[in-house]
Amino acid sequence: MTSSLPVIAVLVADPTQRPAGFDALESRATFRFTDAPGLGDAVHGADALLLWDFFSSALEGVWRQCDSLQWIHVAAAGVDKLLFPELRESDVVVTNARGTFDRPIAEFVLASVLAHLKLLREGQDLQREHVWRHRETLPLRGRSALVVGAGNIGREIARLLRAVDVEVTGAGRSARSGDVDFGTVVASSDLAAEVGAFDFVINVTPLTDATRNLFDRNIFAAMKPSAYFVNVGRGASVVEADLLEALRAGELAGAALDVFQTEPLPPDSPLWDEPTLAISPHLSGDSAGWLDTLAAQFVDLAQLWLDGKPLPHPVDKQLGFVRSAGS
């Protein structure tokens, strides 16, 4: 290693737990591994920053010490924990884990709607009680789904649901027809007027000013009573008290939440005890081997950056997400 090598700072929750697979970069860059308390020293003079601790918001507090930073990579799909005004206005390129979580999250959504229609949770409850009770389940074929969020993850959800004969519509920033994955895309601003037509409403939006508290009392009231809501986007997109009220009132058939306003979900949250609500701990995208995949993705991007080549699919820092090719 020489001092002339580019410096890459890596923020980890625990400095002793470092990502694997960086051997290919050791001859080309100097790494500084740090936790949040040491981030200020690590970013001083650093050319790039990997946010392996992707939920950390520590960077804003040490931004003045980022005197040489050119590139930030977040090992997550969402960048809402990262973006702040000074970074948005800077020339620093931001990339994220685009593509890593698409298929796992789509599979999780499919599993969630099937578990609902096929009464799997009810079956587990009856098994624990040693009760043999015949029931009729509901078919999936011919159902309709509105996928709110027309980015890569939403598109993979659409493709998988279409493969099992679900009629899929997208919701995005602007309405359009002829979309390659959704067919029709309605405007998210018209959500209250649109959601009543669908059996499943699936949120996969990034968290922005436009999507914060997007799903509130008005949206849930507009859904049909047999509808099922799935949130694999961000917890802050949902007004949880309004969802709970709708479920208790029978205004929705049920919901599956993988993300929450507060994580971990507090033990005293009333969400735990709602029988029509399925709770999972923000794991929809975390299939076995996902950390190795994230590390390999960063290595590939770092090789491009070190070669002086443009980084693909940068985050639009003003919008807060990567623009989708189909949008």
C-alpha positions as CSV (number, residue, x, y, z in Angstrom):
1,M,0.0,0.0,0.0
2,T,1.2,3.5,-0.7
3,S,-0.2,6.8,0.5
4,S,-1.0,7.7,-3.2
5,L,-3.8,5.0,-3.4
6,P,-7.4,6.3,-3.2
7,V,-8.9,6.1,0.2
8,I,-12.2,4.3,0.8
9,A,-13.8,4.8,4.2
10,V,-16.2,2.0,5.3
11,L,-18.8,2.6,8.0
12,V,-19.7,-0.6,9.9
13,A,-21.7,-1.1,13.0
14,D,-18.8,-3.1,14.5
15,P,-15.2,-2.5,13.2
16,T,-14.4,-6.1,13.9
17,Q,-17.1,-7.3,11.6
18,R,-15.9,-6.3,8.1
19,P,-17.5,-7.2,4.8
20,A,-15.9,-10.1,3.0
21,G,-14.5,-10.2,-0.5
22,F,-12.6,-7.0,-0.7
23,D,-9.3,-8.7,-1.6
24,A,-9.5,-7.7,-5.2
25,L,-9.4,-4.0,-4.2
26,E,-6.5,-4.2,-1.7
27,S,-3.8,-3.4,-4.2
28,R,-5.8,-0.5,-5.6
29,A,-7.2,1.4,-2.6
30,T,-6.6,2.0,1.1
31,F,-9.5,1.1,3.3
32,R,-10.4,2.8,6.6
33,F,-12.9,0.7,8.6
34,T,-14.8,2.6,11.3
35,D,-17.9,2.7,13.4
36,A,-20.0,5.9,13.8
37,P,-17.9,7.5,16.5
38,G,-14.8,7.3,14.3
39,L,-16.5,8.4,11.1
40,G,-15.3,12.0,11.2
41,D,-11.6,10.9,11.2
42,A,-12.2,8.2,8.6
43,V,-13.8,10.5,6.0
44,H,-11.2,13.2,6.4
45,G,-9.2,12.9,3.1
46,A,-11.2,9.9,2.0
47,D,-12.2,9.7,-1.7
48,A,-15.1,7.3,-1.3
49,L,-17.4,6.0,1.5
50,L,-19.2,2.7,1.8
51,L,-22.1,2.8,4.2
52,W,-22.2,-0.8,5.2
53,D,-24.1,0.2,8.3
54,F,-26.8,1.4,5.9
55,F,-29.3,2.6,8.5
56,S,-26.8,5.0,10.1
57,S,-27.4,8.8,9.8
58,A,-24.0,9.7,11.2
59,L,-22.6,11.2,8.0
60,E,-24.5,14.4,8.3
61,G,-22.8,15.2,11.6
62,V,-19.4,14.9,10.1
63,W,-20.1,16.3,6.6
64,R,-17.6,19.2,7.1
65,Q,-14.8,16.7,7.4
66,C,-15.6,15.2,4.0
67,D,-13.1,17.3,2.2
68,S,-12.2,14.9,-0.7
69,L,-15.3,12.8,-1.0
70,Q,-16.4,11.9,-4.6
71,W,-18.6,8.8,-4.2
72,I,-20.9,7.3,-1.5
73,H,-22.3,3.8,-1.9
74,V,-25.1,2.7,0.4
75,A,-25.5,-1.1,0.9
76,A,-29.3,-0.8,0.9
77,A,-32.1,0.0,-1.6
78,G,-33.4,3.0,0.4
79,V,-31.3,6.2,0.8
80,D,-33.7,8.1,3.0
81,K,-31.4,7.8,6.1
82,L,-28.6,9.3,4.1
83,L,-29.8,12.3,2.1
84,F,-29.5,15.7,3.8
85,P,-29.4,19.2,2.2
86,E,-25.6,19.6,2.0
87,L,-25.2,16.2,0.3
88,R,-28.1,16.8,-2.1
89,E,-26.4,20.0,-3.3
90,S,-22.9,18.6,-3.5
91,D,-21.2,16.9,-6.5
92,V,-20.8,13.6,-4.6
93,V,-22.2,10.7,-6.6
94,V,-24.5,8.4,-4.6
95,T,-25.2,4.8,-5.5
96,N,-27.3,2.1,-3.8
97,A,-27.8,-1.6,-3.8
98,R,-30.0,-1.5,-6.9
99,G,-31.1,-4.9,-8.0
100,T,-29.9,-6.9,-5.0
101,F,-33.3,-7.1,-3.2
102,D,-35.7,-7.2,-6.2
103,R,-36.4,-10.9,-6.4
104,P,-36.4,-11.7,-2.7
105,I,-38.9,-8.9,-2.0
106,A,-41.1,-10.0,-4.8
107,E,-41.1,-13.6,-3.5
108,F,-41.9,-12.3,0.0
109,V,-44.9,-10.3,-1.4
110,L,-46.2,-13.4,-3.3
111,A,-45.8,-15.5,-0.1
112,S,-47.7,-12.9,1.9
113,V,-50.7,-12.8,-0.4
114,L,-50.8,-16.6,-0.7
115,A,-50.6,-17.0,3.1
116,H,-53.6,-14.7,3.3
117,L,-55.7,-16.4,0.6
118,K,-54.8,-20.0,1.7
119,L,-55.4,-19.3,5.4
120,L,-52.0,-20.4,6.4
121,R,-51.8,-18.4,9.7
122,E,-55.2,-19.6,10.7
123,G,-54.1,-23.1,10.0
124,Q,-51.1,-22.7,12.3
125,D,-53.3,-21.4,15.0
126,L,-55.7,-24.4,14.7
127,Q,-52.7,-26.8,14.6
128,R,-51.5,-25.5,17.9
129,E,-54.9,-26.0,19.4
130,H,-55.1,-29.6,17.8
131,V,-58.3,-28.6,16.0
132,W,-59.2,-30.3,12.7
133,R,-61.5,-27.8,10.8
134,H,-62.2,-28.0,7.1
135,R,-62.1,-24.6,5.4
136,E,-62.4,-23.2,1.9
137,T,-59.4,-21.1,0.7
138,L,-59.5,-18.4,-1.9
139,P,-58.0,-18.6,-5.4
140,L,-55.2,-16.3,-6.5
141,R,-55.9,-16.5,-10.3
142,G,-57.8,-13.5,-11.5
143,R,-57.1,-11.3,-8.5
144,S,-55.9,-7.7,-9.0
145,A,-53.0,-5.9,-7.4
146,L,-51.9,-2.3,-7.3
147,V,-48.1,-2.0,-6.8
148,V,-47.4,1.5,-5.4
149,G,-43.8,2.3,-6.5
150,A,-42.8,1.8,-10.1
151,G,-39.0,1.2,-9.5
152,N,-37.1,-2.0,-10.0
153,I,-38.5,-3.8,-7.0
154,G,-42.0,-2.9,-7.9
155,R,-41.4,-4.1,-11.4
156,E,-40.1,-7.5,-10.2
157,I,-43.2,-7.8,-8.0
158,A,-45.3,-7.1,-11.0
159,R,-43.6,-9.7,-13.1
160,L,-43.9,-12.4,-10.5
161,L,-47.5,-11.7,-9.8
162,R,-48.4,-11.6,-13.5
163,A,-46.7,-15.1,-13.8
164,V,-49.4,-16.5,-11.4
165,D,-52.2,-14.8,-13.2
166,V,-52.7,-11.7,-11.1
167,E,-53.8,-8.6,-12.9
168,V,-51.2,-5.9,-12.0
169,T,-51.4,-2.1,-12.2
170,G,-48.6,0.2,-11.1
171,A,-48.8,3.6,-9.3
172,G,-46.0,6.1,-9.8
173,R,-45.2,9.8,-10.0
174,S,-47.1,10.2,-13.3
175,A,-49.9,8.2,-15.0
176,R,-49.1,6.4,-18.3
177,S,-50.2,3.5,-20.4
178,G,-48.2,0.9,-22.3
179,D,-45.7,0.3,-19.5
180,V,-43.7,-2.9,-20.2
181,D,-44.2,-4.4,-16.7
182,F,-47.4,-2.7,-15.3
183,G,-49.4,-2.1,-18.5
184,T,-51.1,0.9,-16.8
185,V,-49.5,3.2,-14.3
186,V,-51.8,5.5,-12.3
187,A,-50.6,8.6,-10.5
188,S,-49.8,8.1,-6.8
189,S,-51.4,11.5,-6.2
190,D,-54.7,9.9,-7.2
191,L,-54.3,6.9,-4.9
192,A,-57.5,7.4,-3.0
193,A,-59.5,7.3,-6.2
194,E,-57.7,4.2,-7.5
195,V,-57.2,1.8,-4.6
196,G,-60.9,0.7,-4.4
197,A,-60.5,-1.4,-7.5
198,F,-57.9,-3.8,-6.2
199,D,-57.7,-7.0,-4.1
200,F,-54.1,-6.3,-3.1
201,V,-52.4,-3.0,-2.5
202,I,-48.6,-3.3,-2.2
203,N,-46.4,-0.4,-1.0
204,V,-42.8,-0.5,-2.2
205,T,-42.2,3.3,-2.5
206,P,-39.0,4.9,-1.3
207,L,-39.4,7.3,1.5
208,T,-39.6,10.9,0.2
209,D,-41.7,13.9,1.2
210,A,-44.3,12.7,-1.3
211,T,-44.6,9.2,0.3
212,R,-44.3,10.0,4.0
213,N,-47.7,9.1,5.6
214,L,-49.0,8.3,2.1
215,F,-51.2,5.5,3.4
216,D,-53.5,7.1,5.9
217,R,-57.2,6.9,7.0
218,N,-58.4,8.2,3.6
219,I,-56.5,5.6,1.6
220,F,-57.6,2.7,3.8
221,A,-61.2,3.9,3.8
222,A,-61.1,3.9,0.0
223,M,-60.0,0.2,-0.2
224,K,-62.6,-2.4,-0.5
225,P,-63.3,-4.5,2.7
226,S,-61.9,-7.6,1.2
227,A,-58.6,-5.9,0.2
228,Y,-55.2,-7.0,1.7
229,F,-52.4,-4.5,2.2
230,V,-48.7,-5.3,2.1
231,N,-45.9,-2.9,3.1
232,V,-42.4,-3.7,2.0
233,G,-41.4,-0.1,1.3
234,R,-40.8,2.1,4.3
235,G,-42.6,2.2,7.7
236,A,-43.0,5.9,7.7
237,S,-45.1,5.7,4.5
238,V,-48.0,4.3,6.6
239,V,-49.9,5.9,9.4
240,E,-50.0,2.8,11.6
241,A,-52.7,4.0,13.9
242,D,-55.0,4.5,10.9
243,L,-54.2,1.1,9.5
244,L,-54.9,-0.5,12.9
245,E,-58.2,1.3,13.2
246,A,-59.2,0.1,9.7
247,L,-58.3,-3.5,10.5
248,R,-60.2,-3.5,13.8
249,A,-63.2,-2.0,12.1
250,G,-63.2,-4.7,9.4
251,E,-62.6,-2.1,6.7
252,L,-59.7,-4.3,5.4
253,A,-59.3,-8.0,5.3
254,G,-55.8,-7.9,6.6
255,A,-52.3,-6.6,6.2
256,A,-48.7,-7.8,6.2
257,L,-46.0,-5.3,7.4
258,D,-42.3,-5.9,7.0
259,V,-41.3,-2.3,7.9
260,F,-42.4,0.0,10.6
261,Q,-42.3,3.6,11.8
262,T,-40.1,2.4,14.7
263,E,-37.7,-0.5,14.3
264,P,-37.4,-2.8,16.1
265,L,-41.2,-2.7,16.7
266,P,-41.6,-1.9,20.4
267,P,-42.9,-4.8,22.5
268,D,-45.9,-2.7,23.7
269,S,-47.0,-1.8,20.2
270,P,-50.7,-2.7,19.6
271,L,-49.8,-4.0,16.2
272,W,-48.5,-7.2,17.7
273,D,-51.9,-8.3,18.9
274,E,-54.0,-7.6,15.8
275,P,-55.0,-11.0,14.5
276,T,-55.4,-9.9,10.9
277,L,-51.9,-8.4,10.8
278,A,-48.8,-10.4,9.8
279,I,-45.6,-8.9,11.2
280,S,-42.0,-9.6,10.0
281,P,-38.8,-7.8,11.2
282,H,-37.7,-6.0,8.0
283,L,-36.4,-9.2,6.3
284,S,-38.3,-9.3,3.0
285,G,-35.1,-8.7,1.0
286,D,-32.6,-10.6,3.1
287,S,-32.3,-14.0,1.4
288,A,-29.4,-16.3,2.4
289,G,-26.2,-14.9,1.0
290,W,-27.4,-11.3,0.7
291,L,-24.4,-9.8,2.5
292,D,-22.0,-11.5,0.2
293,T,-24.0,-10.2,-2.7
294,L,-23.9,-6.7,-1.4
295,A,-20.1,-6.9,-0.9
296,A,-19.6,-8.3,-4.4
297,Q,-21.8,-5.5,-5.9
298,F,-19.6,-2.9,-4.1
299,V,-16.4,-4.5,-5.4
300,D,-17.7,-4.3,-9.0
301,L,-18.7,-0.7,-8.6
302,A,-15.4,0.2,-7.0
303,Q,-13.5,-1.4,-9.9
304,L,-15.4,0.9,-12.3
305,W,-14.8,3.9,-10.1
306,L,-11.1,3.2,-9.7
307,D,-10.9,2.8,-13.5
308,G,-12.4,6.3,-13.9
309,K,-15.5,4.9,-15.5
310,P,-19.0,6.3,-14.8
311,L,-21.0,4.6,-12.1
312,P,-24.2,3.0,-13.4
313,H,-27.6,3.9,-12.0
314,P,-26.7,6.8,-9.6
315,V,-29.3,8.0,-7.1
316,D,-31.2,11.1,-8.2
317,K,-30.4,13.0,-5.0
318,Q,-33.3,15.5,-5.5
319,L,-35.9,12.7,-6.0
320,G,-34.4,10.4,-3.4
321,F,-34.2,7.3,-5.6
322,V,-32.8,5.8,-8.8
323,R,-34.8,6.6,-11.8
324,S,-36.2,3.4,-13.3
325,A,-35.6,2.7,-17.0
326,G,-39.3,2.0,-17.4
327,S,-40.6,5.1,-15.8
